[in-house]
């Protein structure tokens, strides 16, 4: 295990019976996933955290903005 490259894995699950699942190796898409994380998700998480810090309990959509 030491020195072995970490692989990024994505689990797909179904929340209804018979609950099948599978694993997808996303190693070859690491750059794309990093870009999505840093360019899209981090800003959204920051926006949500700032709203919560201001005491807002509802998002823009719920407030009609």
PQR file with spaces between the fields and no chain letter, atoms N, CA, C, O and H, PARSE charges and radii, in Angstrom:
ATOM       1  N    UNK     1       0.810   -1.182    0.000 -0.4000 1.5000
ATOM       2  CA   UNK     1       0.000    0.000    0.000 -0.0000 2.0000
ATOM       3  C    UNK     1       0.863    1.259    0.000  0.5500 1.7000
ATOM       4  O    UNK     1       0.508    2.245   -0.646 -0.5500 1.4000
ATOM       5  N    UNK     2       1.970    1.243    0.701 -0.4000 1.5000
ATOM       6  CA   UNK     2       2.808    2.431    0.766 -0.0000 2.0000
ATOM       7  C    UNK     2       3.331    2.770   -0.620  0.5500 1.7000
ATOM       8  O    UNK     2       3.817    1.903   -1.346 -0.5500 1.4000
ATOM       9  H    UNK     2       2.258    0.442    1.225  0.4000 1.0000
ATOM      10  N    UNK     3       3.226    4.036   -0.974 -0.4000 1.5000
ATOM      11  CA   UNK     3       3.706    4.482   -2.268 -0.0000 2.0000
ATOM      12  C    UNK     3       2.755    4.221   -3.415  0.5500 1.7000
ATOM      13  O    UNK     3       3.033    4.611   -4.549 -0.5500 1.4000
ATOM      14  H    UNK     3       2.831    4.740   -0.384  0.4000 1.0000
ATOM      15  N    UNK     4       1.641    3.570   -3.142 -0.4000 1.5000
ATOM      16  CA   UNK     4       0.660    3.278   -4.185 -0.0000 2.0000
ATOM      17  C    UNK     4      -0.189    4.516   -4.446  0.5500 1.7000
ATOM      18  O    UNK     4      -0.614    5.203   -3.516 -0.5500 1.4000
ATOM      19  H    UNK     4       1.416    3.254   -2.221  0.4000 1.0000
ATOM      20  N    UNK     5      -0.425    4.786   -5.709 -0.4000 1.5000
ATOM      21  CA   UNK     5      -1.225    5.971   -6.077 -0.0000 2.0000
ATOM      22  C    UNK     5      -2.661    5.812   -5.590  0.5500 1.7000
ATOM      23  O    UNK     5      -3.241    4.729   -5.664 -0.5500 1.4000
ATOM      24  H    UNK     5      -0.080    4.228   -6.465  0.4000 1.0000
ATOM      25  N    UNK     6      -3.212    6.892   -5.099 -0.4000 1.5000
ATOM      26  CA   UNK     6      -4.607    6.914   -4.666 -0.0000 2.0000
ATOM      27  C    UNK     6      -5.498    7.003   -5.889  0.5500 1.7000
ATOM      28  O    UNK     6      -5.254    7.821   -6.776 -0.5500 1.4000
ATOM      29  H    UNK     6      -2.740    7.772   -5.039  0.4000 1.0000
ATOM      30  N    UNK     7      -6.511    6.184   -5.948 -0.4000 1.5000
ATOM      31  CA   UNK     7      -7.461    6.231   -7.051 -0.0000 2.0000
ATOM      32  C    UNK     7      -8.734    6.903   -6.580  0.5500 1.7000
ATOM      33  O    UNK     7      -9.180    6.697   -5.451 -0.5500 1.4000
ATOM      34  H    UNK     7      -6.709    5.520   -5.227  0.4000 1.0000
ATOM      35  N    UNK     8      -9.312    7.705   -7.451 -0.4000 1.5000
ATOM      36  CA   UNK     8     -10.589    8.323   -7.144 -0.0000 2.0000
ATOM      37  C    UNK     8     -11.683    7.378   -7.601  0.5500 1.7000
ATOM      38  O    UNK     8     -11.640    6.847   -8.711 -0.5500 1.4000
ATOM      39  H    UNK     8      -8.950    7.873   -8.368  0.4000 1.0000
ATOM      40  N    UNK     9     -12.646    7.177   -6.748 -0.4000 1.5000
ATOM      41  CA   UNK     9     -13.696    6.209   -7.033 -0.0000 2.0000
ATOM      42  C    UNK     9     -15.051    6.865   -6.839  0.5500 1.7000
ATOM      43  O    UNK     9     -15.223    7.699   -5.951 -0.5500 1.4000
ATOM      44  H    UNK     9     -12.681    7.609   -5.846  0.4000 1.0000
ATOM      45  N    UNK    10     -15.992    6.495   -7.654 -0.4000 1.5000
ATOM      46  CA   UNK    10     -17.348    7.013   -7.590 -0.0000 2.0000
ATOM      47  C    UNK    10     -18.289    5.839   -7.415  0.5500 1.7000
ATOM      48  O    UNK    10     -18.225    4.876   -8.180 -0.5500 1.4000
ATOM      49  H    UNK    10     -15.852    5.817   -8.376  0.4000 1.0000
ATOM      50  N    UNK    11     -19.142    5.901   -6.442 -0.4000 1.5000
ATOM      51  CA   UNK    11     -20.099    4.832   -6.188 -0.0000 2.0000
ATOM      52  C    UNK    11     -21.461    5.276   -6.695  0.5500 1.7000
ATOM      53  O    UNK    11     -21.924    6.373   -6.384 -0.5500 1.4000
ATOM      54  H    UNK    11     -19.194    6.682   -5.820  0.4000 1.0000
ATOM      55  N    UNK    12     -22.091    4.423   -7.470 -0.4000 1.5000
ATOM      56  CA   UNK    12     -23.450    4.678   -7.932 -0.0000 2.0000
ATOM      57  C    UNK    12     -24.356    3.705   -7.197  0.5500 1.7000
ATOM      58  O    UNK    12     -24.139    2.494   -7.244 -0.5500 1.4000
ATOM      59  H    UNK    12     -21.714    3.532   -7.722  0.4000 1.0000
ATOM      60  N    UNK    13     -25.361    4.226   -6.524 -0.4000 1.5000
ATOM      61  CA   UNK    13     -26.259    3.374   -5.760 -0.0000 2.0000
ATOM      62  C    UNK    13     -27.702    3.703   -6.099  0.5500 1.7000
ATOM      63  O    UNK    13     -28.029    4.839   -6.441 -0.5500 1.4000
ATOM      64  H    UNK    13     -25.537    5.210   -6.486  0.4000 1.0000
ATOM      65  N    UNK    14     -28.543    2.718   -6.004 -0.4000 1.5000
ATOM      66  CA   UNK    14     -29.976    2.907   -6.200 -0.0000 2.0000
ATOM      67  C    UNK    14     -30.641    2.767   -4.847  0.5500 1.7000
ATOM      68  O    UNK    14     -30.342    1.839   -4.096 -0.5500 1.4000
ATOM      69  H    UNK    14     -28.277    1.795   -5.726  0.4000 1.0000
ATOM      70  N    UNK    15     -31.541    3.682   -4.534 -0.4000 1.5000
ATOM      71  CA   UNK    15     -32.156    3.686   -3.211 -0.0000 2.0000
ATOM      72  C    UNK    15     -33.486    2.949   -3.170  0.5500 1.7000
ATOM      73  O    UNK    15     -34.301    3.177   -2.276 -0.5500 1.4000
ATOM      74  H    UNK    15     -31.784    4.436   -5.144  0.4000 1.0000
ATOM      75  N    UNK    16     -33.702    2.077   -4.124 -0.4000 1.5000
ATOM      76  CA   UNK    16     -34.898    1.239   -4.141 -0.0000 2.0000
ATOM      77  C    UNK    16     -34.449   -0.194   -4.403  0.5500 1.7000
ATOM      78  O    UNK    16     -33.422   -0.434   -5.038 -0.5500 1.4000
ATOM      79  H    UNK    16     -33.041    1.891   -4.850  0.4000 1.0000
ATOM      80  N    UNK    17     -35.222   -1.120   -3.910 -0.4000 1.5000
ATOM      81  CA   UNK    17     -34.860   -2.529   -4.110 -0.0000 2.0000
ATOM      82  C    UNK    17     -34.735   -2.842   -5.591  0.5500 1.7000
ATOM      83  O    UNK    17     -35.517   -2.313   -6.381 -0.5500 1.4000
ATOM      84  H    UNK    17     -36.056   -0.925   -3.394  0.4000 1.0000
ATOM      85  N    UNK    18     -33.822   -3.646   -5.992 -0.4000 1.5000
ATOM      86  CA   UNK    18     -32.967   -4.539   -5.211 -0.0000 2.0000
ATOM      87  C    UNK    18     -31.625   -3.930   -4.809  0.5500 1.7000
ATOM      88  O    UNK    18     -30.689   -4.676   -4.521 -0.5500 1.4000
ATOM      89  H    UNK    18     -33.186   -4.075   -5.351  0.4000 1.0000
ATOM      90  N    UNK    19     -31.495   -2.610   -4.779 -0.4000 1.5000
ATOM      91  CA   UNK    19     -30.302   -1.904   -4.326 -0.0000 2.0000
ATOM      92  C    UNK    19     -29.019   -2.303   -5.056  0.5500 1.7000
ATOM      93  O    UNK    19     -28.023   -2.611   -4.403 -0.5500 1.4000
ATOM      94  H    UNK    19     -32.255   -2.004   -5.013  0.4000 1.0000
ATOM      95  N    UNK    20     -29.015   -2.307   -6.362 -0.4000 1.5000
ATOM      96  CA   UNK    20     -27.775   -2.641   -7.067 -0.0000 2.0000
ATOM      97  C    UNK    20     -26.765   -1.499   -6.930  0.5500 1.7000
ATOM      98  O    UNK    20     -27.149   -0.349   -6.716 -0.5500 1.4000
ATOM      99  H    UNK    20     -29.825   -2.057   -6.893  0.4000 1.0000
ATOM     100  N    UNK    21     -25.489   -1.815   -7.052 -0.4000 1.5000
ATOM     101  CA   UNK    21     -24.455   -0.796   -7.006 -0.0000 2.0000
ATOM     102  C    UNK    21     -23.296   -1.246   -7.874  0.5500 1.7000
ATOM     103  O    UNK    21     -23.193   -2.411   -8.257 -0.5500 1.4000
ATOM     104  H    UNK    21     -25.177   -2.749   -7.227  0.4000 1.0000
ATOM     105  N    UNK    22     -22.437   -0.303   -8.171 -0.4000 1.5000
ATOM     106  CA   UNK    22     -21.244   -0.619   -8.938 -0.0000 2.0000
ATOM     107  C    UNK    22     -20.184    0.433   -8.640  0.5500 1.7000
ATOM     108  O    UNK    22     -20.496    1.494   -8.098 -0.5500 1.4000
ATOM     109  H    UNK    22     -22.521    0.644   -7.860  0.4000 1.0000
ATOM     110  N    UNK    23     -18.948    0.150   -8.987 -0.4000 1.5000
ATOM     111  CA   UNK    23     -17.829    1.071   -8.809 -0.0000 2.0000
ATOM     112  C    UNK    23     -17.348    1.532  -10.167  0.5500 1.7000
ATOM     113  O    UNK    23     -17.293    0.748  -11.114 -0.5500 1.4000
ATOM     114  H    UNK    23     -18.695   -0.711   -9.427  0.4000 1.0000
ATOM     115  N    UNK    24     -17.001    2.806  -10.263 -0.4000 1.5000
ATOM     116  CA   UNK    24     -16.406    3.349  -11.469 -0.0000 2.0000
ATOM     117  C    UNK    24     -15.058    3.954  -11.101  0.5500 1.7000
ATOM     118  O    UNK    24     -14.970    4.746  -10.162 -0.5500 1.4000
ATOM     119  H    UNK    24     -17.046    3.443   -9.494  0.4000 1.0000
ATOM     120  N    UNK    25     -14.022    3.595  -11.820 -0.4000 1.5000
ATOM     121  CA   UNK    25     -12.698    4.165  -11.600 -0.0000 2.0000
ATOM     122  C    UNK    25     -12.610    5.468  -12.385  0.5500 1.7000
ATOM     123  O    UNK    25     -12.712    5.470  -13.612 -0.5500 1.4000
ATOM     124  H    UNK    25     -14.093    2.952  -12.582  0.4000 1.0000
ATOM     125  N    UNK    26     -12.421    6.566  -11.676 -0.4000 1.5000
ATOM     126  CA   UNK    26     -12.380    7.881  -12.308 -0.0000 2.0000
ATOM     127  C    UNK    26     -10.970    8.458  -12.349  0.5500 1.7000
ATOM     128  O    UNK    26     -10.798    9.669  -12.488 -0.5500 1.4000
ATOM     129  H    UNK    26     -12.338    6.564  -10.679  0.4000 1.0000
ATOM     130  N    UNK    27      -9.966    7.601  -12.230 -0.4000 1.5000
ATOM     131  CA   UNK    27      -8.584    8.056  -12.226 -0.0000 2.0000
ATOM     132  C    UNK    27      -8.260    8.891  -13.454  0.5500 1.7000
ATOM     133  O    UNK    27      -7.579    9.912  -13.354 -0.5500 1.4000
ATOM     134  H    UNK    27     -10.106    6.617  -12.117  0.4000 1.0000
ATOM     135  N    UNK    28      -8.745    8.461  -14.608 -0.4000 1.5000
ATOM     136  CA   UNK    28      -8.420    9.173  -15.842 -0.0000 2.0000
ATOM     137  C    UNK    28      -9.189   10.480  -15.981  0.5500 1.7000
ATOM     138  O    UNK    28      -8.972   11.218  -16.943 -0.5500 1.4000
ATOM     139  H    UNK    28      -9.299    7.632  -14.689  0.4000 1.0000
ATOM     140  N    UNK    29     -10.079   10.780  -15.046 -0.4000 1.5000
ATOM     141  CA   UNK    29     -10.852   12.031  -15.090 -0.0000 2.0000
ATOM     142  C    UNK    29     -10.523   12.929  -13.901  0.5500 1.7000
ATOM     143  O    UNK    29     -11.289   13.841  -13.586 -0.5500 1.4000
ATOM     144  H    UNK    29     -10.255   10.181  -14.265  0.4000 1.0000
ATOM     145  N    UNK    30      -9.396   12.683  -13.237 -0.4000 1.5000
ATOM     146  CA   UNK    30      -9.032   13.429  -12.035 -0.0000 2.0000
ATOM     147  C    UNK    30      -8.931   14.928  -12.304  0.5500 1.7000
ATOM     148  O    UNK    30      -9.407   15.726  -11.496 -0.5500 1.4000
ATOM     149  H    UNK    30      -8.774   11.943  -13.493  0.4000 1.0000
ATOM     150  N    UNK    31      -8.327   15.322  -13.412 -0.4000 1.5000
ATOM     151  CA   UNK    31      -8.191   16.753  -13.723 -0.0000 2.0000
ATOM     152  C    UNK    31      -9.556   17.406  -13.908  0.5500 1.7000
ATOM     153  O    UNK    31      -9.794   18.518  -13.436 -0.5500 1.4000
ATOM     154  H    UNK    31      -7.941   14.674  -14.068  0.4000 1.0000
ATOM     155  N    UNK    32     -10.443   16.706  -14.598 -0.4000 1.5000
ATOM     156  CA   UNK    32     -11.794   17.231  -14.813 -0.0000 2.0000
ATOM     157  C    UNK    32     -12.546   17.365  -13.487  0.5500 1.7000
ATOM     158  O    UNK    32     -13.226   18.364  -13.250 -0.5500 1.4000
ATOM     159  H    UNK    32     -10.249   15.803  -14.982  0.4000 1.0000
ATOM     160  N    UNK    33     -12.421   16.361  -12.635 -0.4000 1.5000
ATOM     161  CA   UNK    33     -13.093   16.403  -11.338 -0.0000 2.0000
ATOM     162  C    UNK    33     -12.535   17.512  -10.458  0.5500 1.7000
ATOM     163  O    UNK    33     -13.291   18.184   -9.756 -0.5500 1.4000
ATOM     164  H    UNK    33     -11.869   15.549  -12.828  0.4000 1.0000
ATOM     165  N    UNK    34     -11.221   17.711  -10.486 -0.4000 1.5000
ATOM     166  CA   UNK    34     -10.616   18.805   -9.730 -0.0000 2.0000
ATOM     167  C    UNK    34     -11.143   20.148  -10.211  0.5500 1.7000
ATOM     168  O    UNK    34     -11.453   21.020   -9.399 -0.5500 1.4000
ATOM     169  H    UNK    34     -10.607   17.165  -11.056  0.4000 1.0000
ATOM     170  N    UNK    35     -11.246   20.322  -11.522 -0.4000 1.5000
ATOM     171  CA   UNK    35     -11.741   21.582  -12.079 -0.0000 2.0000
ATOM     172  C    UNK    35     -13.180   21.832  -11.637  0.5500 1.7000
ATOM     173  O    UNK    35     -13.527   22.950  -11.255 -0.5500 1.4000
ATOM     174  H    UNK    35     -10.994   19.614  -12.181  0.4000 1.0000
ATOM     175  N    UNK    36     -14.010   20.808  -11.686 -0.4000 1.5000
ATOM     176  CA   UNK    36     -15.401   20.947  -11.238 -0.0000 2.0000
ATOM     177  C    UNK    36     -15.441   21.312   -9.756  0.5500 1.7000
ATOM     178  O    UNK    36     -16.200   22.191   -9.346 -0.5500 1.4000
ATOM     179  H    UNK    36     -13.728   19.900  -11.996  0.4000 1.0000
ATOM     180  N    UNK    37     -14.626   20.635   -8.962 -0.4000 1.5000
ATOM     181  CA   UNK    37     -14.608   20.881   -7.521 -0.0000 2.0000
ATOM     182  C    UNK    37     -14.227   22.324   -7.226  0.5500 1.7000
ATOM     183  O    UNK    37     -14.935   23.025   -6.503 -0.5500 1.4000
ATOM     184  H    UNK    37     -14.010   19.921   -9.294  0.4000 1.0000
ATOM     185  N    UNK    38     -13.109   22.763   -7.788 -0.4000 1.5000
ATOM     186  CA   UNK    38     -12.596   24.094   -7.449 -0.0000 2.0000
ATOM     187  C    UNK    38     -13.330   25.226   -8.159  0.5500 1.7000
ATOM     188  O    UNK    38     -13.477   26.308   -7.591 -0.5500 1.4000
ATOM     189  H    UNK    38     -12.534   22.194   -8.376  0.4000 1.0000
ATOM     190  N    UNK    39     -13.788   25.005   -9.375 -0.4000 1.5000
ATOM     191  CA   UNK    39     -14.426   26.072  -10.152 -0.0000 2.0000
ATOM     192  C    UNK    39     -15.921   26.193   -9.902  0.5500 1.7000
ATOM     193  O    UNK    39     -16.486   27.278  -10.041 -0.5500 1.4000
ATOM     194  H    UNK    39     -13.668   24.126   -9.836  0.4000 1.0000
ATOM     195  N    UNK    40     -16.568   25.089   -9.532 -0.4000 1.5000
ATOM     196  CA   UNK    40     -18.017   25.112   -9.389 -0.0000 2.0000
ATOM     197  C    UNK    40     -18.494   24.823   -7.969  0.5500 1.7000
ATOM     198  O    UNK    40     -19.320   25.561   -7.431 -0.5500 1.4000
ATOM     199  H    UNK    40     -16.109   24.208   -9.419  0.4000 1.0000
ATOM     200  N    UNK    41     -17.987   23.769   -7.365 -0.4000 1.5000
ATOM     201  CA   UNK    41     -18.518   23.371   -6.063 -0.0000 2.0000
ATOM     202  C    UNK    41     -18.016   24.231   -4.915  0.5500 1.7000
ATOM     203  O    UNK    41     -18.804   24.618   -4.052 -0.5500 1.4000
ATOM     204  H    UNK    41     -17.316   23.170   -7.802  0.4000 1.0000
ATOM     205  N    UNK    42     -16.737   24.535   -4.882 -0.4000 1.5000
ATOM     206  CA   UNK    42     -16.193   25.355   -3.796 -0.0000 2.0000
ATOM     207  C    UNK    42     -16.889   26.716   -3.734  0.5500 1.7000
ATOM     208  O    UNK    42     -17.272   27.135   -2.642 -0.5500 1.4000
ATOM     209  H    UNK    42     -16.097   24.220   -5.583  0.4000 1.0000
ATOM     210  N    UNK    43     -17.073   27.435   -4.862 -0.4000 1.5000
ATOM     211  CA   UNK    43     -17.803   28.705   -4.778 -0.0000 2.0000
ATOM     212  C    UNK    43     -19.229   28.540   -4.251  0.5500 1.7000
ATOM     213  O    UNK    43     -19.706   29.389   -3.497 -0.5500 1.4000
ATOM     214  H    UNK    43     -16.762   27.095   -5.750  0.4000 1.0000
ATOM     215  N    UNK    44     -19.908   27.474   -4.630 -0.4000 1.5000
ATOM     216  CA   UNK    44     -21.269   27.238   -4.131 -0.0000 2.0000
ATOM     217  C    UNK    44     -21.262   26.955   -2.634  0.5500 1.7000
ATOM     218  O    UNK    44     -22.112   27.459   -1.900 -0.5500 1.4000
ATOM     219  H    UNK    44     -19.520   26.785   -5.243  0.4000 1.0000
ATOM     220  N    UNK    45     -20.307   26.153   -2.182 -0.4000 1.5000
ATOM     221  CA   UNK    45     -20.194   25.856   -0.753 -0.0000 2.0000
ATOM     222  C    UNK    45     -19.899   27.142    0.013  0.5500 1.7000
ATOM     223  O    UNK    45     -20.451   27.366    1.090 -0.5500 1.4000
ATOM     224  H    UNK    45     -19.616   25.744   -2.778  0.4000 1.0000
ATOM     225  N    UNK    46     -19.029   27.988   -0.541 -0.4000 1.5000
ATOM     226  CA   UNK    46     -18.708   29.265    0.094 -0.0000 2.0000
ATOM     227  C    UNK    46     -19.962   30.142    0.209  0.5500 1.7000
ATOM     228  O    UNK    46     -20.203   30.751    1.251 -0.5500 1.4000
ATOM     229  H    UNK    46     -18.580   27.806   -1.416  0.4000 1.0000
ATOM     230  N    UNK    47     -20.754   30.204   -0.861 -0.4000 1.5000
ATOM     231  CA   UNK    47     -21.978   31.002   -0.850 -0.0000 2.0000
ATOM     232  C    UNK    47     -22.943   30.509    0.224  0.5500 1.7000
ATOM     233  O    UNK    47     -23.530   31.305    0.956 -0.5500 1.4000
ATOM     234  H    UNK    47     -20.559   29.709   -1.708  0.4000 1.0000
ATOM     235  N    UNK    48     -23.099   29.200    0.309 -0.4000 1.5000
ATOM     236  CA   UNK    48     -23.997   28.615    1.312 -0.0000 2.0000
ATOM     237  C    UNK    48     -23.482   28.912    2.715  0.5500 1.7000
ATOM     238  O    UNK    48     -24.255   29.304    3.589 -0.5500 1.4000
ATOM     239  H    UNK    48     -22.622   28.553   -0.286  0.4000 1.0000
ATOM     240  N    UNK    49     -22.173   28.726    2.937 -0.4000 1.5000
ATOM     241  CA   UNK    49     -21.599   28.976    4.262 -0.0000 2.0000
ATOM     242  C    UNK    49     -21.764   30.436    4.666  0.5500 1.7000
ATOM     243  O    UNK    49     -22.069   30.726    5.823 -0.5500 1.4000
ATOM     244  H    UNK    49     -21.545   28.408    2.227  0.4000 1.0000
ATOM     245  N    UNK    50     -21.566   31.360    3.724 -0.4000 1.5000
ATOM     246  CA   UNK    50     -21.727   32.779    4.028 -0.0000 2.0000
ATOM     247  C    UNK    50     -23.180   33.112    4.361  0.5500 1.7000
ATOM     248  O    UNK    50     -23.442   33.911    5.260 -0.5500 1.4000
ATOM     249  H    UNK    50     -21.318   31.124    2.784  0.4000 1.0000
ATOM     250  N    UNK    51     -24.121   32.507    3.645 -0.4000 1.5000
ATOM     251  CA   UNK    51     -25.543   32.723    3.926 -0.0000 2.0000
ATOM     252  C    UNK    51     -25.904   32.225    5.316  0.5500 1.7000
ATOM     253  O    UNK    51     -26.614   32.898    6.063 -0.5500 1.4000
ATOM     254  H    UNK    51     -23.908   31.858    2.914  0.4000 1.0000
ATOM     255  N    UNK    52     -25.414   31.047    5.653 -0.4000 1.5000
ATOM     256  CA   UNK    52     -25.682   30.496    6.982 -0.0000 2.0000
ATOM     257  C    UNK    52     -25.054   31.362    8.064  0.5500 1.7000
ATOM     258  O    UNK    52     -25.650   31.566    9.122 -0.5500 1.4000
ATOM     259  H    UNK    52     -24.837   30.500    5.046  0.4000 1.0000
ATOM     260  N    UNK    53     -23.852   31.875    7.803 -0.4000 1.5000
ATOM     261  CA   UNK    53     -23.177   32.728    8.782 -0.0000 2.0000
ATOM     262  C    UNK    53     -23.962   34.018    9.025  0.5500 1.7000
ATOM     263  O    UNK    53     -23.920   34.574   10.123 -0.5500 1.4000
ATOM     264  H    UNK    53     -23.368   31.710    6.944  0.4000 1.0000
ATOM     265  N    UNK    54     -24.677   34.494    8.004 -0.4000 1.5000
ATOM     266  CA   UNK    54     -25.511   35.696    8.153 -0.0000 2.0000
ATOM     267  C    UNK    54     -26.849   35.374    8.816  0.5500 1.7000
ATOM     268  O    UNK    54     -27.645   36.277    9.073 -0.5500 1.4000
ATOM     269  H    UNK    54     -24.712   34.043    7.112  0.4000 1.0000
ATOM     270  N    UNK    55     -27.095   34.115    9.090 -0.4000 1.5000
ATOM     271  CA   UNK    55     -28.341   33.717    9.730 -0.0000 2.0000
ATOM     272  C    UNK    55     -29.479   33.474    8.762  0.5500 1.7000
ATOM     273  O    UNK    55     -30.624   33.293    9.177 -0.5500 1.4000
ATOM     274  H    UNK    55     -26.447   33.382    8.882  0.4000 1.0000
ATOM     275  N    UNK    56     -29.171   33.468    7.472 -0.4000 1.5000
ATOM     276  CA   UNK    56     -30.215   33.215    6.482 -0.0000 2.0000
ATOM     277  C    UNK    56     -30.582   31.738    6.525  0.5500 1.7000
ATOM     278  O    UNK    56     -29.716   30.866    6.610 -0.5500 1.4000
ATOM     279  H    UNK    56     -28.241   33.615    7.135  0.4000 1.0000
ATOM     280  N    UNK    57     -31.870   31.479    6.464 -0.4000 1.5000
ATOM     281  CA   UNK    57     -32.324   30.093    6.575 -0.0000 2.0000
ATOM     282  C    UNK    57     -32.810   29.533    5.254  0.5500 1.7000
ATOM     283  O    UNK    57     -33.100   28.340    5.158 -0.5500 1.4000
ATOM     284  H    UNK    57     -32.573   32.187    6.395  0.4000 1.0000
ATOM     285  N    UNK    58     -32.904   30.376    4.229 -0.4000 1.5000
ATOM     286  CA   UNK    58     -33.414   29.923    2.954 -0.0000 2.0000
ATOM     287  C    UNK    58     -32.502   30.428    1.847  0.5500 1.7000
ATOM     288  O    UNK    58     -31.885   31.485    1.973 -0.5500 1.4000
ATOM     289  H    UNK    58     -32.668   31.344    4.307  0.4000 1.0000
ATOM     290  N    UNK    59     -32.422   29.670    0.770 -0.4000 1.5000
ATOM     291  CA   UNK    59     -31.601   30.056   -0.367 -0.0000 2.0000
ATOM     292  C    UNK    59     -32.270   31.086   -1.253  0.5500 1.7000
ATOM     293  O    UNK    59     -33.413   31.480   -1.020 -0.5500 1.4000
ATOM     294  H    UNK    59     -32.924   28.811    0.668  0.4000 1.0000
ATOM     295  N    UNK    60     -31.548   31.516   -2.270 -0.4000 1.5000
ATOM     296  CA   UNK    60     -32.063   32.529   -3.190 -0.0000 2.0000
ATOM     297  C    UNK    60     -33.369   32.100   -3.830  0.5500 1.7000
ATOM     298  O    UNK    60     -34.290   32.906   -3.967 -0.5500 1.4000
ATOM     299  H    UNK    60     -30.620   31.196   -2.460  0.4000 1.0000
ATOM     300  N    UNK    61     -33.457   30.844   -4.220 -0.4000 1.5000
ATOM     301  CA   UNK    61     -34.666   30.366   -4.888 -0.0000 2.0000
ATOM     302  C    UNK    61     -35.877   30.455   -3.969  0.5500 1.7000
ATOM     303  O    UNK    61     -36.952   30.884   -4.390 -0.5500 1.4000
ATOM     304  H    UNK    61     -32.710   30.190   -4.109  0.4000 1.0000
ATOM     305  N    UNK    62     -35.703   30.050   -2.717 -0.4000 1.5000
ATOM     306  CA   UNK    62     -36.819   30.069   -1.763 -0.0000 2.0000
ATOM     307  C    UNK    62     -37.244   31.498   -1.447  0.5500 1.7000
ATOM     308  O    UNK    62     -38.403   31.731   -1.105 -0.5500 1.4000
ATOM     309  H    UNK    62     -34.831   29.702   -2.375  0.4000 1.0000
ATOM     310  N    UNK    63     -36.328   32.456   -1.554 -0.4000 1.5000
ATOM     311  CA   UNK    63     -36.653   33.852   -1.280 -0.0000 2.0000
ATOM     312  C    UNK    63     -37.136   34.583   -2.527  0.5500 1.7000
ATOM     313  O    UNK    63     -37.461   35.768   -2.465 -0.5500 1.4000
ATOM     314  H    UNK    63     -35.386   32.266   -1.831  0.4000 1.0000
ATOM     315  N    UNK    64     -37.185   33.886   -3.650 -0.4000 1.5000
ATOM     316  CA   UNK    64     -37.684   34.481   -4.879 -0.0000 2.0000
ATOM     317  C    UNK    64     -36.684   35.387   -5.576  0.5500 1.7000
ATOM     318  O    UNK    64     -37.077   36.253   -6.357 -0.5500 1.4000
ATOM     319  H    UNK    64     -36.921   32.922   -3.700  0.4000 1.0000
ATOM     320  N    UNK    65     -35.396   35.201   -5.306 -0.4000 1.5000
ATOM     321  CA   UNK    65     -34.361   36.038   -5.931 -0.0000 2.0000
ATOM     322  C    UNK    65     -33.735   35.336   -7.116  0.5500 1.7000
ATOM     323  O    UNK    65     -32.846   35.891   -7.763 -0.5500 1.4000
ATOM     324  H    UNK    65     -35.076   34.498   -4.671  0.4000 1.0000
